[in-house]
Amino acid sequence: MVLVAPAGRHRRPTPRPLSRLPLVLTAGGAGLALPLVSASGAGAASGGLWDKVAQCESSGNWSTNTGNGHFGGLQFTPSTWKAFGGTVHASRADLATRAQQVAVAEKVLDAQGPGAWPVCSVRAGLTRDRAAGEQETGTQGAGTRSADGSTVQRTASEPGEAAPRTGTARQASARTDGTGPAAAGDGRGHHRVVPGDTLSGIAEEHDVRGGWQRLYTANRTVVGGDPDLIVPGQRLDLPGRQAQERPAAPGAGQEAADDPAEQSRSRQDGQRKERERQRAAEQHRAAERQKAAEQKEAAERRRAAERERAAEQQKKQKAAAAKEAPASSGWTAPVSGYASGTAYGVSGPHWASGHHTGQDFAVPTGTSVRAVTDGTVVAAGWGGSYGYQVVLRHADGKYTQYAHLSSISVRTGERVTGGRQIGRSGSTGNSTGPHLHFEVRTGPGYGSDIDPRAYLRQHGVTL
């Protein structure tokens, strides 16, 4: 049997990750084709500001790819790069030019604000207000960026063009069908989601008390389980704006709005809806608590079952160890559960001395091999044709040899007691199959062998 040592490898050190650009999914997600807005938009930042952000994020290396999952000078994740139209320029940000990366960054700034770079925007002084007043020369007016990073000017009359959806631009683009970005400001207390919307942006735009968290709670059945994923066309209620839901109407409608009884009914209706919302929220929280309790109980049952299995396994191991314990006399057979193999003294040309110098025990590979009595390890390792072997010297001056082992559990010079495991059987060296070759010698060298069975019988062990 030829033993081959496993080859080791060293991993290349992993570079320290740079600060990350978090992804906040906007309405429409990665599937939305977004035009690239030029630096003249409300959220456009000056080239100097973007260079400062890049210096903080990537030491100003616009083509960096350190393997940390973030790419380019502004450290875009692949999903953010795709969601904001970056794949029009290149498959990853580090493969795009500086101008192309800045074009995508301006869209991220317009949709998410400077918080998309939570640390470096602060260090660089990047804000929406400041960015609006620090535009790059030669980039005034609306337009889109071409694949080489240049700006293509378009007139407002070109089909498909629209101003950035921020601030008053949202109100200017409102439509009477209720699907425009300003639908939330139409006095009805609702908002129709459009591409580029986020819950935090909607809550900020409409001054929702409690922020995006309350907005999400009020619309969980519409949005679903992921507050970062909203879809264009969804109609969201705006909590905290009930007092603005009914604008005054001319004529008789105005008189009804001024009627104290009508105002009282409106307040009662609003209070009733709020109570219903609170009951629904409490029912949801109760269901979540019940689910958590059930999961905890199931986990405890699994742990109890695992502890029971471990205790049973330990019990079996102790019983097996007790079964293999040496005889009270301090002497024991080298293995248990064996079948007798080639006996001592059998003649033949296979052995250098002309006869078999030990007693073979046919046992499967991995069978526990024990010291037959107390002794000192004089050899523990490779023994040529004997394969892996252990040789013990005993108090009576005799030596016992245990050969063809698959593993060794003692070392040279160690003292062992009778019955202790010194290795496991195998088929190493010159062997035709798994077995233990057990040999007794009057000296340490080959050729001083005696009958192993007779030796053990003298000490009360019958094989």
Buried (B, 14 or more C-beta within 10 A) or exposed (E): EEEEEEEEEEEEEEEEEBBBBEBBBBBBBBEBEBBBBBBBBBBBBBBEBBBBBBBBBBEBBBBBBBEBEBBBBBBBBBEBBBBBBBBBBBEBBBBBBBBBBBBBBBBBBBBBBBEBBEEBBEEBBBBBEBBBEBBBEEBBEBBBBBEEBEBEEBEEEEEEEBBBBBEEBBEEBBEEEBBBBBBBBBEBBBBBBBBBBBBBBBBBBBEBEEEBEBBBBBBBEBBEEEBBBBBBEBBBBBBBBBEEBBEEEEEEEEEBBEEEEEEEEBEEEEEEEEEEBEEBEEEEEEEEEEEEEEEEEEEEEEEEEEEEEEEEEEEEEEEEEEEBEBBEEBBBBBBEEBEEBBEBEEEEEEBEEEEBBBBBBBBEBEBBBBBBBBBBBBBBEEBEBBBBBBBBBBEEEBBBBBBBBBEBBBEEEBEBEBBBBBBBBBBBBBBEEBBBBBBBBEEEEBEBBEBBBEBBEEBEBEB
